[in-house]
Amino acid sequence: MAATALSKRKEAKSQKPPLRKKQRNEPPPKKKQKNVSFPAKNPIKDDLISDSDDTDEMVEEHGQLHEDQQQQGSDSGSEMSSDGDDPLADDFLLGSDDRSGDGEKGSDLDSDSDESDIEVKARADEEEKVREEEDALEELKLNIKEEPDEFRLLTKEELEEEANRPPDLQSLQRRIKEIVRVLSNFKSLRQEGATRKDYVEQLTMDLGSYYGYNDFLIGALVEMFPVNELMELIEAFEKPRPICLRTNTLKARRRDLAGVLLNRGVNLDPLSKWSKVGLVVYDSQVPIGATPEYMAGYYMLQSASSFLPVMALAPQEKERIVDMAAAPGGKTTYISAIMKNSGIVYANEMKESRLKSLTANLQRMGVTNTIVCNYDGRELPKALGQNTVDRVLLDAPCSGTGVISKDESVKTSKTLEDIHKCAHLQKELLLAAIDMVDANSKSGGYIVYSTCSIMIPENEAVIDYALRKRDVKLVPCGLDFGRPGFVRFRENRFHPTLEKTRRFYPHVQNMDGFFVAKLKKMSNSKLTPTAPEPSATVEQGSEPIDSVDVNSDEGKFQRRSSKESITTESTKITITVSKESDMKKSKESGKLQNGFPEKGKHMPKFTAKYWKERKQQRLSREEIAKAREEKRQTLREDKKKAEGKKRAAKESGGNVK
């Protein structure tokens, strides 16, 4: 059977006409053309073509053989190759069929291999990620094991070595966190033999190095705040405050302005519940300070903290109001908008270069009730008259320690001397503001003092000074948020009503550091310096303890040489003064008599040398502590002696009986 099948297959291939094969079978054209060309060289082909009777049978046999060839596959090809009649043709035909089958299998294999390659790569990536995570976790565990469980302060030698090297910010940050953690639970976490002072000093040095503060400023902040709150404050100073707008109610309403700006691509929200005109801007597709609405005076770019002094002042219509430091005009235009362009507003600015921005903003915002003047604020009572206005707003020039996020140069440029200079100027300006206000005003008689500083000498100390020098008292600011002012700080003790002042911090209210105080003038009488009576009773806040003219030679400082004993009884202070003979000083020396300079004599000027010598005469904290401890020790010894005497007396009495 196998031999007959092979012989028939060979005959069919040799007798097959090329045209008939092309019509009946439709394989790939190139391969079939080659297959047809080989049998054409066989001489038997001419004889087979001439025989027309056997053609149909050969074609049918060829069709059957072709189907058998597809079924048998490679086995038939091997048998065909064994016959030697036409090896080239048979091998070529067999190869074409095998190659076509292999091509199909190859395409399937290629697709399978591609898919498998993708899967392998994905698995490899996942394994690599898992391996990296495991390595990172192991490295973290290793670092934790290497670090000691207890934080250890650096020795002097280590600090000297670290000072000679470039600063390592990562180690500084790690050490700051550890010190804060230890100070938050000092009893259980402190290093044996280390005091709180050591930790605080190290923290102060590290914070100054890491955040770029000078020694004075970082030291002042460390003294004012607990360590956890201190870190929040310093971190808040590193971030910018949000951009705020104040709607000009003379020209627009907040709802309408917000809708227009939203259509321009400005993302904003109402500022807060405490403001009816403020908007906070998150981001903008257009320059917020160059929109048509800004040019038309519909709003003013103004920080949220600048709203607070005007809200505390609460101006009324048809009043006479003074803004002693008006540029660039944000607070002045707010006052005019609340007054609805009625009354008179005196906008004073000492620096002539800032008058252009002030007048430009007044015109842009549509303000018509304002008079711009250029005076030193200390001379305003002479220019405008004393007791002539209803309210005064004093946003005093200050050190700017509350706006470090806007001006980072404050970190390194401000010193203790700068703070004292600012405080001296602020005291003079505040007394001048009080002198301008009319205490008999039907609707006014108020002074608002504000600074963008958080330093106590520029805030509470200035207000306490004004309470002692003028007949004023503190009243609530009308702001239901913010922290109360300091009543005591370290060795300083201020008037108890200073808790009515308000402090604002960036880490609490997310606005610039600010201080606001509101004073009410009680009387226009200005007491002249005279010798006090043997006993005098003074109401707290109703009359000044000392009254000194602003322009006197005494300046802001006045010493008392009299011996005073002060006893407090409810809200009154009784001052008992010794005899005049004990207080009088020799006229030749030009010293004080009864606490005031004699006629024709002037107070000596307190120079920097004088204050330096006076500061050197003060006892240090260690000396004060030592003196107190010695005093306690003597008291204990006296007590023991007294108890011993009592015991001895009892024993002697018992023996006698």
C-alpha positions in Angstrom: 0.0 0.0 0.0 2.8 2.4 0.8 4.6 1.6 -2.5 1.4 2.0 -4.6 0.6 5.3 -2.9 4.1 6.7 -3.5 4.0 5.7 -7.1 0.7 7.3 -7.7 1.8 10.4 -5.9 4.9 10.7 -8.2 2.9 10.1 -11.3 0.4 12.8 -10.3 3.1 15.3 -9.6 4.8 14.6 -13.0 1.6 14.6 -15.0 0.0 17.6 -13.2 -0.7 20.6 -15.6 0.6 23.9 -14.2 -2.6 25.8 -15.0 -4.9 23.2 -13.5 -2.9 23.2 -10.3 -3.0 26.9 -10.0 -6.7 27.0 -10.4 -7.5 24.1 -8.0 -5.1 25.0 -5.3 -4.5 28.5 -3.8 -1.3 28.3 -1.8 1.2 31.3 -1.5 2.0 32.3 -5.1 5.8 32.4 -5.0 6.3 28.9 -3.6 3.8 27.3 -5.9 5.4 28.9 -9.0 8.7 27.4 -8.0 7.2 24.1 -7.5 5.6 24.2 -11.0 8.8 25.2 -12.7 10.8 22.1 -11.7 8.6 19.4 -13.3 8.7 21.3 -16.6 12.2 20.0 -17.2 11.0 16.4 -17.1 10.7 14.8 -20.6 7.8 12.6 -19.5 5.6 15.7 -19.4 5.1 16.0 -23.2 3.8 12.4 -23.4 1.4 12.8 -20.6 -0.1 16.0 -22.0 -0.8 14.4 -25.4 -2.8 11.8 -23.7 -6.1 13.6 -23.2 -8.1 10.6 -22.0 -6.2 10.1 -18.8 -6.0 13.8 -17.8 -9.2 13.8 -15.7 -8.2 10.8 -13.8 -4.8 12.2 -13.0 -6.3 15.4 -11.7 -8.7 13.6 -9.4 -5.8 11.4 -8.1 -3.7 14.5 -7.6 -6.5 16.1 -5.5 -6.8 13.0 -3.4 -3.1 12.8 -3.0 -2.8 16.4 -2.0 -5.4 15.9 0.8 -3.4 12.8 2.0 -0.3 14.9 1.9 -1.8 17.5 4.3 -2.9 14.7 6.7 0.3 12.7 6.7 2.6 15.7 7.2 6.3 15.1 7.9 6.0 11.2 7.6 5.0 11.4 4.0 7.7 13.9 3.3 10.4 11.5 4.7 9.1 8.7 2.5 9.0 10.9 -0.5 12.6 12.0 0.0 13.6 8.3 0.0 12.5 7.9 -3.6 15.1 9.0 -6.1 13.0 9.9 -9.2 12.9 13.6 -8.7 14.5 14.6 -5.5 14.7 18.3 -6.1 11.1 18.7 -6.8 10.0 16.5 -4.0 12.2 18.1 -1.5 11.2 21.6 -2.6 7.5 20.8 -2.3 7.9 19.1 1.0 10.0 22.0 2.3 7.3 24.6 1.3 4.7 22.7 3.2 6.9 22.3 6.2 7.9 25.9 6.2 4.3 27.1 6.0 3.4 25.0 9.0 6.5 26.1 10.9 5.7 29.7 10.1 2.3 29.4 11.7 3.8 27.6 14.7 6.6 30.2 14.9 4.2 33.1 14.9 2.3 31.4 17.8 5.6 30.8 19.6 6.6 34.4 19.0 3.4 35.8 20.5 3.7 33.4 23.4 7.3 34.4 24.0 6.4 38.1 23.9 3.7 37.6 26.5 6.0 35.5 28.7 8.8 38.2 28.4 6.4 40.9 29.7 5.3 38.7 32.5 8.9 38.0 33.5 9.8 41.7 33.4 6.8 42.6 35.5 7.6 39.9 38.1 11.2 41.1 38.1 10.2 44.7 38.7 7.9 43.6 41.6 10.6 41.5 43.1 13.1 44.4 42.8 10.7 46.8 44.6 10.1 44.3 47.3 13.8 43.8 47.7 14.4 47.6 47.9 11.7 48.0 50.5 13.2 45.2 52.6 16.7 46.7 52.2 15.4 50.1 53.3 13.7 48.6 56.3 16.8 46.7 57.3 18.9 49.9 57.0 16.4 51.8 59.1 16.5 49.1 61.8 20.3 49.1 61.6 20.4 52.9 62.1 18.1 52.6 65.0 20.2 49.9 66.6 23.4 52.0 66.1 21.8 55.1 67.7 21.7 55.0 71.5 18.3 54.8 73.2 19.1 57.8 75.4 19.9 61.2 73.9 23.3 62.5 75.0 24.3 66.1 75.0 27.6 66.9 73.2 30.7 67.6 75.2 32.7 70.8 74.8 35.3 69.0 72.7 32.6 67.6 70.3 31.0 71.1 70.0 34.4 72.6 69.1 35.0 69.9 66.5 31.5 70.5 65.1 32.1 74.2 64.9 35.1 73.7 62.7 33.2 71.5 60.3 30.5 72.6 57.8 27.0 72.4 59.4 25.3 69.1 59.1 21.6 70.0 58.8 20.3 66.5 59.2 22.2 66.0 62.5 21.1 69.4 63.7 17.4 68.7 62.9 17.7 65.3 64.6 19.3 66.8 67.7 16.6 69.6 67.9 13.8 67.0 67.8 15.5 65.0 70.5 16.0 68.0 72.8 12.4 69.0 72.4 11.3 65.5 73.2 13.5 65.5 76.4 12.3 68.9 77.5 8.7 67.9 77.1 9.3 65.1 79.7 12.4 66.3 81.4 12.2 64.2 84.6 12.1 60.8 83.0 14.2 61.5 79.8 16.9 63.8 80.9 20.6 62.7 80.9 22.0 62.0 84.3 24.0 65.0 85.5 22.5 67.4 82.9 20.3 70.4 83.8 17.5 72.0 82.0 19.7 75.0 81.4 22.2 72.8 79.4 19.4 71.5 77.2 17.9 75.0 76.6 21.4 76.4 75.7 22.0 73.6 73.3 18.6 74.0 71.7 19.1 77.8 71.3 22.4 77.2 69.5 21.0 74.5 67.2 17.9 76.6 66.3 20.0 79.6 65.5 22.3 77.5 63.3 19.5 75.6 61.6 17.1 78.5 60.9 19.6 81.3 60.6 18.6 83.5 63.7 21.1 85.6 65.6 21.7 84.9 69.3 19.6 87.7 70.6 16.4 87.0 68.7 16.4 83.2 69.1 17.2 83.7 72.8 14.2 86.0 73.2 11.9 83.6 71.5 13.1 80.7 73.6 12.3 82.7 76.8 8.8 83.7 75.6 7.4 80.3 74.4 7.4 76.7 75.6 9.6 74.4 73.4 6.7 72.7 71.5 5.0 76.0 70.7 8.4 77.6 69.9 8.9 74.9 67.2 5.5 75.6 65.7 6.1 79.3 65.7 9.5 79.0 64.0 8.1 76.6 61.4 5.3 79.0 60.7 7.7 81.8 60.1 9.3 79.7 57.3 6.0 79.6 55.4 4.3 82.6 53.6 1.0 83.8 54.9 -2.1 83.6 52.5 -2.8 86.6 50.2 -5.8 88.6 51.4 -8.1 91.2 49.8 -10.2 93.8 51.4 -13.3 94.8 49.5 -13.8 98.6 49.1 -17.4 99.1 50.3 -17.4 102.6 48.8 -17.5 101.0 45.3 -18.4 97.3 45.5 -19.9 94.5 47.6 -17.9 91.4 48.6 -20.3 89.0 46.9 -20.2 90.9 43.5 -16.4 91.2 43.7 -15.9 87.5 44.4 -18.1 86.6 41.4 -16.1 88.8 39.1 -12.8 87.5 40.3 -13.9 83.9 40.1 -14.8 84.4 36.4 -11.3 85.7 35.9 -9.8 82.5 37.2 -9.1 83.5 40.8 -9.6 80.8 43.4 -10.8 82.5 46.6 -13.0 82.2 49.7 -14.4 84.6 52.4 -11.6 85.4 54.9 -13.3 84.4 58.1 -16.4 85.0 60.2 -14.9 88.0 62.0 -14.5 90.0 58.7 -17.3 91.0 56.4 -15.1 92.5 53.7 -12.1 90.1 53.6 -11.3 87.5 50.9 -8.5 85.0 51.0 -6.8 84.1 47.6 -5.5 80.5 47.1 -4.2 80.8 43.5 -4.9 83.0 40.5 -4.4 82.7 36.7 -4.0 86.5 36.5 -1.9 88.9 38.5 -4.1 89.7 41.4 -2.5 93.2 41.7 -3.1 94.2 38.1 -6.7 93.3 37.3 -9.2 95.9 36.1 -11.1 95.6 39.4 -7.9 96.5 41.3 -7.2 99.4 39.1 -10.8 100.6 39.5 -10.4 100.5 43.3 -12.8 97.7 44.0 -10.4 96.0 46.5 -7.1 96.5 48.3 -4.3 94.0 48.8 -4.0 93.9 52.6 -2.8 91.3 55.1 -5.4 89.9 57.5 -3.7 91.3 60.5 -4.0 94.8 59.2 -7.8 94.6 59.5 -7.6 94.2 63.3 -6.5 97.8 64.4 -9.3 99.4 62.3 -11.9 97.0 63.7 -10.7 97.7 67.2 -10.8 101.5 66.6 -14.5 101.2 65.4 -14.7 104.6 63.7 -18.1 106.4 63.6 -19.5 108.7 60.9 -18.8 112.4 61.1 -15.8 112.0 63.5 -12.3 113.5 63.4 -9.8 110.7 63.2 -6.0 110.7 63.0 -3.9 107.9 61.4 -0.4 108.7 62.7 1.5 106.3 60.4 -0.7 106.0 57.3 1.4 104.8 54.4 0.6 102.9 52.2 -3.0 103.6 53.0 -4.6 100.3 53.7 -5.9 101.2 57.2 -6.7 104.8 56.2 -8.9 103.7 53.3 -10.6 101.1 55.5 -11.4 103.9 58.0 -12.9 106.1 55.3 -14.9 103.2 53.9 -16.4 102.5 57.4 -17.2 106.3 57.8 -18.7 106.3 54.3 -16.5 109.3 53.3 -18.0 111.5 56.1 -16.1 113.4 58.8 -12.4 114.1 58.5 -9.4 111.7 58.5 -5.9 113.0 58.9 -3.5 110.6 57.2 0.0 111.5 58.5 3.2 110.0 57.2 6.6 111.1 58.3 8.6 109.7 55.3 8.1 111.9 52.3 9.0 109.1 49.9 6.0 107.1 51.0 3.5 109.9 50.4 3.2 109.0 46.7 1.9 105.5 47.4 -0.5 106.9 50.1 -2.1 109.5 47.8 -2.3 107.1 44.9 -4.2 104.5 46.9 -6.5 107.2 48.3 -7.4 108.4 44.8 -7.8 104.8 43.4 -10.1 103.8 46.3 -12.3 106.8 45.9 -11.6 108.4 49.3 -12.7 112.0 49.6 -12.6 112.8 53.3 -8.9 112.5 54.0 -6.2 115.1 54.5 -2.6 113.9 53.9 0.0 115.5 56.0 3.8 115.1 56.5 4.8 115.5 60.1 6.8 113.7 62.7 4.2 112.0 64.8 5.7 113.4 68.0 4.9 116.9 66.7 1.3 116.3 65.7 -0.2 117.7 68.9 1.4 121.0 68.1 0.1 120.9 64.5 -3.4 119.6 65.0 -3.8 120.8 68.6 -4.3 119.0 71.8 -7.7 117.4 72.8 -9.1 118.1 69.3 -9.8 114.7 67.7 -12.2 111.9 68.5 -10.0 108.8 67.8 -6.4 108.1 67.0 -4.9 105.0 65.3 -1.2 104.4 65.9 0.2 101.5 64.0 3.7 102.3 65.4 6.9 101.6 63.6 8.5 98.5 65.1 11.2 95.9 64.7 9.0 93.7 62.5 9.6 90.5 64.5 6.1 89.3 63.7 6.5 89.4 59.9 9.7 87.3 59.5 8.0 85.3 56.7 7.9 88.5 54.6 11.4 89.8 55.6 13.9 87.2 56.6 16.6 89.8 57.2 14.9 90.4 60.6 16.4 87.1 61.7 20.0 88.5 61.7 19.6 92.3 61.7 17.7 93.0 64.9 19.5 93.4 68.2 18.6 94.4 71.8 19.6 98.0 71.1 17.2 98.1 68.1 14.4 96.9 70.3 15.1 99.6 72.9 15.2 102.3 70.3 11.9 101.2 68.8 10.3 101.0 72.3 11.5 104.6 73.2 10.0 106.0 69.9 6.8 104.1 70.5 6.4 105.5 74.0 6.8 109.1 72.6 4.3 108.5 69.8 1.7 106.9 72.1 1.8 109.8 74.6 1.4 112.3 71.6 -1.6 110.3 70.4 -3.2 110.4 73.9 -2.6 114.2 74.0 -4.5 114.7 70.7 -7.6 112.9 71.8 -10.5 114.7 73.4 -11.7 112.9 76.5 -15.0 114.8 76.4 -15.9 113.5 72.9 -19.5 112.2 72.8 -18.7 109.2 70.6 -14.9 108.9 70.9 -12.0 109.4 73.2 -10.2 106.2 72.1 -6.7 105.4 71.1 -5.7 102.1 69.4 -2.1 101.1 69.5 -0.8 98.2 67.3 2.5 96.8 66.2 3.7 94.0 63.9 6.1 92.8 66.6 5.9 90.1 69.2 8.5 91.5 71.5 7.2 92.4 75.0 9.3 95.7 75.3 7.5 97.0 72.2 4.0 96.0 73.3 3.0 95.4 77.0 5.9 97.6 78.3 4.8 100.5 76.2 1.1 100.3 77.2 2.1 99.9 80.9 4.2 103.0 80.6 1.3 105.0 79.1 -1.0 103.8 81.9 1.5 105.3 84.4 2.0 108.6 82.5 -1.5 109.5 81.3 -5.0 109.4 82.6 -6.1 106.5 80.4 -7.4 103.0 81.0 -7.5 99.8 78.9 -10.8 98.7 77.4 -11.7 95.5 75.4 -10.5 95.5 71.8 -13.8 94.1 70.5 -12.0 91.1 69.0 -13.3 87.8 70.2 -10.2 85.9 69.2 -6.4 86.2 69.8 -4.5 85.6 73.0 -4.5 88.0 75.9 -1.4 90.1 76.6 1.3 89.3 79.2 0.5 90.5 82.7 3.9 89.2 84.0 7.0 88.1 82.2 10.1 86.9 84.0 11.0 89.7 86.5 8.6 92.2 84.8 5.1 92.9 86.4 2.6 94.9 84.3 -0.8 96.4 85.0 -3.4 93.7 85.5 -5.7 95.2 82.9 -3.2 94.3 80.2 -5.0 91.0 79.7 -7.5 93.0 77.7 -4.9 93.5 74.9 -4.7 90.9 72.2 -1.8 89.0 70.6 -1.9 87.2 67.3 0.6 84.6 66.1 1.2 82.9 62.7 1.1 79.4 64.1 -2.3 80.0 65.8 -4.3 82.3 63.6 -2.3 81.8 60.4 -1.7 85.6 60.1 1.3 87.8 60.8 2.4 88.3 64.4 0.5 91.3 65.7 -0.4 93.2 68.9 -3.5 95.3 69.5 -4.4 97.5 72.5 -7.3 99.9 72.9 -7.1 102.8 75.4 -9.9 105.1 76.7 -8.9 108.7 77.7 -10.5 109.6 81.0 -9.7 113.3 81.3 -8.0 116.1 79.5 -6.3 117.5 82.6 -2.6 117.3 82.4 -1.0 117.2 85.8 2.1 119.4 86.4 4.9 117.8 88.4 4.5 119.0 91.9 5.6 117.7 95.3 3.2 115.0 96.5 1.2 115.3 99.8 2.2 113.1 102.7 -0.5 110.7 101.7 -2.4 110.4 98.5 -4.9 107.9 97.1 -4.9 107.0 93.4 -7.4 105.0 91.5 -5.9 102.3 89.3 -6.0 103.5 85.7 -8.0 106.7 86.5 -5.0 109.0 87.3 -1.4 108.7 86.3 1.2 107.7 88.9 3.6 110.0 87.2 2.8 112.7 84.7 5.6 114.1 82.6 5.5 116.4 79.6 6.4 114.8 76.3 8.9 117.5 75.4 10.4 117.9 78.9 14.1 117.4 79.5 13.3 114.5 81.6 12.2 112.5 78.5 10.8 109.1 79.3 12.7 108.3 82.4 12.1 109.7 85.9 13.6 108.5 89.1 12.2 108.8 92.5 14.4 109.5 95.5 11.7 109.5 98.0 11.1 106.5 100.3 7.7 105.1 99.5 5.7 102.3 101.0 2.9 101.1 98.9 0.0 99.2 100.3 -2.9 97.9 98.1 -6.4 97.9 99.4 -9.0 96.6 97.0 -8.5 98.8 93.9 -6.7 101.7 95.6 -3.0 102.4 96.2 -2.0 104.4 99.2 1.4 106.2 98.9 3.1 107.4 102.1 5.9 109.8 101.6 8.5 110.5 104.3 9.2 114.0 105.6 10.5 116.6 103.2 13.6 117.1 105.2 14.6 113.5 104.5 14.0 113.9 100.8 15.8 117.2 100.2 19.2 117.1 98.5 21.9 119.7 98.3 21.3 122.4 95.7 24.9 122.5 94.7 24.8 119.0 93.4 21.8 119.7 91.3 20.1 116.5 92.3 16.5 115.8 92.7 14.3 117.4 95.4 11.1 115.6 96.2 11.5 113.5 93.1 11.5 116.4 90.6 14.2 118.8 89.4 14.5 122.1 91.1 13.7 125.3 89.3 16.4 126.3 87.0 17.9 122.9 87.1 17.7 120.2 84.4 17.7 116.5 84.6 21.1 115.0 83.6 21.0 113.3 80.3 21.0 109.6 80.6 23.7 108.5 78.1 24.7 105.1 77.0 27.6 105.1 79.4 25.3 105.9 82.3 23.0 102.9 81.5 26.0 100.6 81.0 27.4 101.5 84.4 24.0 101.1 86.0 23.6 97.7 84.3 26.9 96.6 85.6 25.9 97.5 89.2 22.9 95.1 89.0 23.3 91.8 90.6 23.4 88.7 88.3 20.8 86.0 88.7 23.3 83.7 90.4 24.1 86.3 93.0 20.4 87.0 93.6 19.8 83.3 94.0 22.8 82.9 96.3 21.6 85.8 98.5 18.1 84.3 98.8 19.5 81.0 99.7 21.7 82.6 102.4 18.6 84.4 103.7 16.6 81.2 103.9 19.5 79.5 105.7 19.7 82.2 108.3 15.9 82.0 108.8 16.1 78.2 109.3 18.9 78.6 111.8 17.0 81.3 113.7 13.9 79.1 113.8 15.9 76.1 115.1 17.4 78.3 117.8 14.0 79.6 118.8 12.7 76.0 119.0 15.7 75.0 121.0 15.1 77.7 123.5 11.4 76.8 123.9 12.4 73.2 124.4 15.0 74.1 127.0 12.5 76.4 128.8 9.9 73.6 128.9 12.5 71.1 130.2 13.7 73.5 132.9 10.1 74.3 133.9 9.4 70.6 134.3 12.4 70.0 136.5 11.5 72.8 138.8 8.0 71.3 139.3 
